Amino acid sequence: MATKIRLQRFGKKGKPFFHVVVADSRSPRDGKFIERLGSYNPNTNPATIEINFEKTLAWVNQGAEPTDTARAILSYKGVLYKKHLEGGVKKGALTQEQADEKFTAWLDAKAGKISGKTEGLASSKADVRKAALAAEAKKKEDRAAAIAAKNAPVAEEVVEEEVTEEAPAVEAEATTETPADETPASDKAE
């Protein structure tokens, strides 16, 4: 019997959730399976993957073939790398201690990448929120200024009327003074 490690779909429409299972290659996607190995939730960022590492490694070592997506998930979690290192130990290329050190270093690097991504997402989310709050505050100030401008012209019209009433009187005084100044200048010229 050819076994495959594949995903079994659950969840509602538009929100998939998958179980990682070992199944006979002839059984339908959501049908009968041999053993459940874990779960995969692509709805979160980064995707949530929970796998029983030892069971999965045992099935891979027994010859269960992962599908393309399952292979990507197993590679992400380090199952395939661990199998690769065990193959090197069997061939005598390295010792078990060296293989364990390499795997631990790989796990630490992977955990650092994942935490860096989650921190980056959290900081970008915070930056977006700050920008949205700043834009909202600016919009609120603009609205307040528009309302103040709408209410203010009534008071400004009264002030403008007073200013316009005073302005012609000043202009009239200036016009009366100007001809008086000009007449003596013309008399002197003659």
HELIX and SHEET records of a PDB file:
HELIX    1   1 PHE A   53  GLN A   62  1                                  10    
HELIX    2   2 ASP A   68  LYS A   77  1                                  10    
HELIX    3   3 VAL A   79  LYS A   91  1                                  13    
HELIX    4   4 GLN A   96  ALA A  189  1                                  94    
SHEET    1   A 5 THR A  48  ILE A  51  0                                        
SHEET    2   A 5 GLU A  35  ASN A  41 -1                                        
SHEET    3   A 5 LYS A  15  ASP A  24 -1                                        
SHEET    4   A 5 THR A   3  LYS A  12 -1                                        
SHEET    5   A 5 GLU A  65  PRO A  66  1                                        
END                                                                             
